[in-house]
Each structure stands twice: as structure tokens, then as C-alpha cells.
Amino acid sequence: MNHLADHAAASGAPKGTLQRWLTGPRVAGLPVPTELPPPALSFEFFPPRTEALEQQLWTNIRRLEPLAPRFVSVTYGAGGTTQERTHATVARLVRETSLTPAAHLTCVGASRGEVDEVARQYWDAGVKHIVALRGDAPAGEAGYTPHPQGYAYAADLVAGLKRIGDFEISVAAYPETHPAASSAESDLDNLKRKIDAGATRAITQYFFDTEVFLRFLDRALAAGITVPIVPGILPVSNFNQVKKFSAMCGTSVPVWMGKLFEGLDEDADTRRMVAAALAAEQVRLLQANGVDEFHFYTLNRADLTFAIAHILGARPKAV
Ligand SMILES: Cc1cc2nc3c(=O)[nH]c(=O)nc-3n(C[C@H](O)[C@H](O)[C@H](O)COP(=O)(O)OP(=O)(O)OC[C@H]3O[C@@H](n4cnc5c(N)ncnc54)[C@H](O)[C@@H]3O)c2cc1C
């Protein structure tokens, strides 16, 4: 309690607003972005399904390009369903932009030979960065079963890729533990195996509770992991959709977040402003704790990501 509050309590004055304000917790100010190094950024896109969505994606890529991200990554659809579209998007990034692409690649539904062939095509096309993942069972199938001649887990894929070429390899990490892991420790052991097999960066599943991420960094360091663990940031503009998706991928959605989006189901404009404020708060808190690398799940939209990157201190460069 501070002096004024002591005084108010001693005088027997009724508990009023001022007293609540004076006795509540104090929050330290957030850092000034101009005094911090500009963040290292990466942006994730998914391959578009239609011509119209493709045009929209490229407009958004062009908008983000001047922020000079370290790399932009393109996802691989569940069960390898987007193999051709992922490849086409990555190839166009190489051909037409100044960006460095990273191609996501999964183990699902393909033999080691088939996966290796896709990787070789990337290597030959000048794509030297792979985000190596296990992937999930296709929709409708219960649980993940490795292909009989396939790579069973991401760690096996990382080792296989390293046999093909000296790829830069990023892998996935789970601050809230992967939903199928037998324990948080075994999941962290798995991350360590992926790094030991040759990955040099982990990108996290998205999360909303910053504390959870920071505690995960502590645990990872204690487990002997020293490569960067880059927070995956998902700016949320469709709260209901994110809530459903989070239940599947093991990300907890704090009650306070539901409160922020309460009553906004039919009000997309306000939702977007709330989303920007929320993500800005999250990244600034991370930045205040020393994090200077961020991976954005853009959902193929540029505006929220651009604004949040700007708040972090990123400024466009001439391309
Ligand atoms: C940054 C990021 C990008 C992603 N991009 C894509 C994408 O493009 N396409 C896509 O389909 N999915 C993508 N995903 C989702 C990902 O494929 C799923 O989360 C998947 O369930 C796990 O993939 P992983 O690479 O983490 O698997 P792994 O690291 O192989 O781990 C999977 C699970 O198996 C356990 N495990 C690992 N090895 C063993 C073992 N030897 N024995 C028993 N258990 C073991 C782990 O603890 C974990 O529970 C992405 C996820 C992230 C975080």
C-alpha cells in the first residue's frame, strides 16, 4: 500500500474509486521501439486455392516485402495435399521477388523417396530453407500413422534432409506441449532431437499467454537447447474461428481474451482494431523481455501483420 492509500484507510473513508486505483498493482511502462534493435521478422503464407485468392495473396506479399523479412514460409497442406501449389508459390517467390522463401515439408502420406524427391526439387530450384514437420493425419482419419516407407517423425525428416543437402532447417515447437505428446518433458526431448538432427531454429505454435512462452524458453534452455525459439504470432481477427482451431492444436485461449471480443461477432471493423491492439500488446511484452525475432502467421493478409511489425520498429526499405 502507498501513503495515500494508508491515509485513506486510516481515516476510515469508504473504499472509493480513488482508493482502488491507488492500491491496485502498478504496471511498468513498455519499451520504446526506437531504442531497441529492429526485430528480425518472418512471415508465413499458405498456398492459395483459387485464382482470386492467389491475386489477393500476391498483393499482400508485395505489401509486406519492403519490411525485408529474413524469410517468408509457405505451408504444406494437410496430407501433402498442396504439394504442387506450395511448390508453385515458392518458385514464384524465387522468380519474382527479393524475398528468401522457406518451404514447409511434412512426412504424411509419402514414402521417404517421394519426400526426398520434393526436397531435391527445392534444392535445385535454389530453395535452401525447409520448415520440417511431421504433419497431421488427413481429415477424417483418427490419429497419425506413419507411412510404412516414410519418415515417421519430424526429427527423422530433418536427418533425411541433411543427407540431401545442407539445408537451413526450422522445426516446430510447442510452448503448451504438442497435444499428442506423452508429457511436456518428452515433447522437449523431441525438440532437442530435431535440433540435434540439424535444425537451427524452432518456430512456436501460436500462443496467447506470454508467460507460457517465456517459461517455455527457460525450460528449453535448461534442457540444453540453444538455438533461437521464435514466437509464432497469430493476429486474431476472427475470434470464434481461432477458438475452434486452438482447441484442436492445444493452444489455450484465456478467458480475458473472450472478454475482449465479447459482443463483436457482427462487428468485423472493431474486431480488427481489437486484434491489432491485442497482438501489439503481446509482441511488445515479448520485446520488453528481450525477444527480438518474430514469426507471423499472416493468414495471407498483410494489414494486421504490417501494423504490428511497424509497432515493433520495422520500417519499409526500398525493394
Ligand atoms: C511453425 C509451424 C508450422 C507448421 N506448418 C505446417 C504445415 O505446413 N503443414 C502441416 O500439415 N502442418 C503444419 N504444422 C502443424 C504440425 O504438422 C503439427 O503440429 C503436427 O501434429 C506435429 O508436427 P511436428 O513437426 O511438431 O511433429 P514431431 O516433432 O514429429 O512431433 C509430433 C508428436 O510426436 C511426438 N514424438 C516425436 N517423436 C516421437 C517418437 N519417436 N516416438 C513417439 N512420439 C514421438 C512428439 O512429442 C509430438 O507429440 C505446423 C506447426 C507449426 C508449429
The ligand as an SDF file (V2000), in Angstrom:
LIG
                    3D

 53 58  0  0  0  0  0  0  0  0999 V2000
    5.5750  -23.3280  -37.1420 C   0  0  0  0  0  0  0  0  0  0  0  0
    4.6330  -24.4560  -37.5470 C   0  0  0  0  0  0  0  0  0  0  0  0
    4.3910  -24.6780  -38.9020 C   0  0  0  0  0  0  0  0  0  0  0  0
    3.5540  -25.7190  -39.3140 C   0  0  0  0  0  0  0  0  0  0  0  0
    3.3420  -25.9180  -40.6630 N   0  0  0  0  0  0  0  0  0  0  0  0
    2.6010  -26.9730  -41.0840 C   0  0  0  0  0  0  0  0  0  0  0  0
    2.4150  -27.2460  -42.4830 C   0  0  0  0  0  0  0  0  0  0  0  0
    2.9120  -26.5290  -43.3540 O   0  0  0  0  0  0  0  0  0  0  0  0
    1.6780  -28.3280  -42.8390 N   0  0  0  0  0  0  0  0  0  0  0  0
    1.1130  -29.1610  -41.9000 C   0  0  0  0  0  0  0  0  0  0  0  0
    0.4690  -30.1330  -42.2980 O   0  0  0  0  0  0  0  0  0  0  0  0
    1.2550  -28.9310  -40.5750 N   0  0  0  0  0  0  0  0  0  0  0  0
    1.9810  -27.8550  -40.1390 C   0  0  0  0  0  0  0  0  0  0  0  0
    2.1340  -27.6230  -38.7830 N   0  0  0  0  0  0  0  0  0  0  0  0
    1.4470  -28.4980  -37.8230 C   0  0  0  0  0  0  0  0  0  0  0  0
    2.2600  -29.7540  -37.4950 C   0  0  0  0  0  0  0  0  0  0  0  0
    2.4060  -30.5770  -38.6310 O   0  0  0  0  0  0  0  0  0  0  0  0
    1.5040  -30.4990  -36.3960 C   0  0  0  0  0  0  0  0  0  0  0  0
    1.5240  -29.7580  -35.2170 O   0  0  0  0  0  0  0  0  0  0  0  0
    1.9250  -31.9370  -36.1580 C   0  0  0  0  0  0  0  0  0  0  0  0
    0.9400  -32.5530  -35.3270 O   0  0  0  0  0  0  0  0  0  0  0  0
    3.2620  -32.1100  -35.4530 C   0  0  0  0  0  0  0  0  0  0  0  0
    4.3050  -31.7860  -36.2590 O   0  0  0  0  0  0  0  0  0  0  0  0
    5.8030  -31.6910  -35.6620 P   0  0  0  0  0  0  0  0  0  0  0  0
    6.7050  -31.4120  -36.7830 O   0  0  0  0  0  0  0  0  0  0  0  0
    5.8510  -30.8400  -34.4840 O   0  0  0  0  0  0  0  0  0  0  0  0
    5.9710  -33.2420  -35.2110 O   0  0  0  0  0  0  0  0  0  0  0  0
    7.0550  -34.0090  -34.3590 P   0  0  0  0  0  0  0  0  0  0  0  0
    8.1350  -33.1210  -33.8880 O   0  0  0  0  0  0  0  0  0  0  0  0
    7.4290  -35.2290  -35.1140 O   0  0  0  0  0  0  0  0  0  0  0  0
    6.2060  -34.4320  -33.0700 O   0  0  0  0  0  0  0  0  0  0  0  0
    4.8850  -34.9290  -33.1950 C   0  0  0  0  0  0  0  0  0  0  0  0
    4.4430  -35.6020  -31.9210 C   0  0  0  0  0  0  0  0  0  0  0  0
    5.0730  -36.8790  -31.8100 O   0  0  0  0  0  0  0  0  0  0  0  0
    5.8320  -36.9690  -30.6080 C   0  0  0  0  0  0  0  0  0  0  0  0
    7.0360  -37.7380  -30.9950 N   0  0  0  0  0  0  0  0  0  0  0  0
    8.0820  -37.3090  -31.7140 C   0  0  0  0  0  0  0  0  0  0  0  0
    8.9600  -38.3230  -31.9180 N   0  0  0  0  0  0  0  0  0  0  0  0
    8.4200  -39.4050  -31.3240 C   0  0  0  0  0  0  0  0  0  0  0  0
    8.8300  -40.7590  -31.2030 C   0  0  0  0  0  0  0  0  0  0  0  0
    9.9800  -41.1970  -31.7350 N   0  0  0  0  0  0  0  0  0  0  0  0
    8.0250  -41.6080  -30.5360 N   0  0  0  0  0  0  0  0  0  0  0  0
    6.8600  -41.1860  -30.0050 C   0  0  0  0  0  0  0  0  0  0  0  0
    6.4050  -39.9210  -30.0810 N   0  0  0  0  0  0  0  0  0  0  0  0
    7.1800  -39.0510  -30.7270 C   0  0  0  0  0  0  0  0  0  0  0  0
    6.0850  -35.5190  -30.2090 C   0  0  0  0  0  0  0  0  0  0  0  0
    6.3140  -35.3390  -28.8380 O   0  0  0  0  0  0  0  0  0  0  0  0
    4.7820  -34.8700  -30.6400 C   0  0  0  0  0  0  0  0  0  0  0  0
    3.7690  -35.1260  -29.7180 O   0  0  0  0  0  0  0  0  0  0  0  0
    2.9390  -26.5640  -38.3360 C   0  0  0  0  0  0  0  0  0  0  0  0
    3.1540  -26.3200  -36.9790 C   0  0  0  0  0  0  0  0  0  0  0  0
    3.9950  -25.2740  -36.5720 C   0  0  0  0  0  0  0  0  0  0  0  0
    4.2040  -25.0160  -35.1070 C   0  0  0  0  0  0  0  0  0  0  0  0
  1  2  1  0
  2  3  1  0
  2 52  2  0
  3  4  2  0
  4  5  1  0
  4 50  1  0
  5  6  2  0
  6  7  1  0
  6 13  1  0
  7  8  2  0
  7  9  1  0
  9 10  1  0
 10 11  2  0
 10 12  1  0
 12 13  2  0
 13 14  1  0
 14 15  1  0
 14 50  1  0
 15 16  1  0
 16 17  1  0
 16 18  1  0
 18 19  1  0
 18 20  1  0
 20 21  1  0
 20 22  1  0
 22 23  1  0
 23 24  1  0
 24 25  2  0
 24 26  1  0
 24 27  1  0
 27 28  1  0
 28 29  2  0
 28 30  1  0
 28 31  1  0
 31 32  1  0
 32 33  1  0
 33 34  1  0
 33 48  1  0
 34 35  1  0
 35 36  1  0
 35 46  1  0
 36 37  1  0
 36 45  1  0
 37 38  2  0
 38 39  1  0
 39 40  1  0
 39 45  2  0
 40 41  1  0
 40 42  2  0
 42 43  1  0
 43 44  2  0
 44 45  1  0
 46 47  1  0
 46 48  1  0
 48 49  1  0
 50 51  2  0
 51 52  1  0
 52 53  1  0
M  END
$$$$
